Amino acid sequence: MLCTVSDLPELGDFVLHTDQDTLARRIEADDAAASNWRMKHLPAYREAFPWLSREGHVVDTTGTPPAQVARSIAAGAGLTF
């Protein structure tokens, strides 16, 4: 089922987070250009994480497949797919 923006409930902010080792492995598996950029920005992410976690709902993605993370967030918003 395809929905429009007006069909969606109001959502909050979600911070998709994982442990540093998992994050580094995920980044290294990406293409070289994106991987280099993302690795360079890890210190900024670590610095921003305290306020990100205060402002949004942190979703621990460590060991969780992307589809399951998406279903979990959607279920929390009252959506199914």
Residue pairs with C-beta under 8 A, 6 or more apart in sequence:
1 81
8 77
8 79
9 77
9 78
9 79
11 77
12 56
12 57
13 55
13 56
13 57
14 56
14 57
14 58
14 59
14 73
15 49
15 52
15 53
15 56
15 57
15 58
15 59
16 59
16 61
16 69
17 49
17 53
17 58
17 59
17 60
17 61
18 26
18 60
18 61
18 62
19 62
20 42
22 61
22 62
22 63
23 42
24 39
24 42
27 35
27 38
27 39
27 42
28 35
28 39
29 35
30 38
52 58
57 76
59 69
59 72
59 73
61 69
64 72
70 81
71 81
74 80
74 81
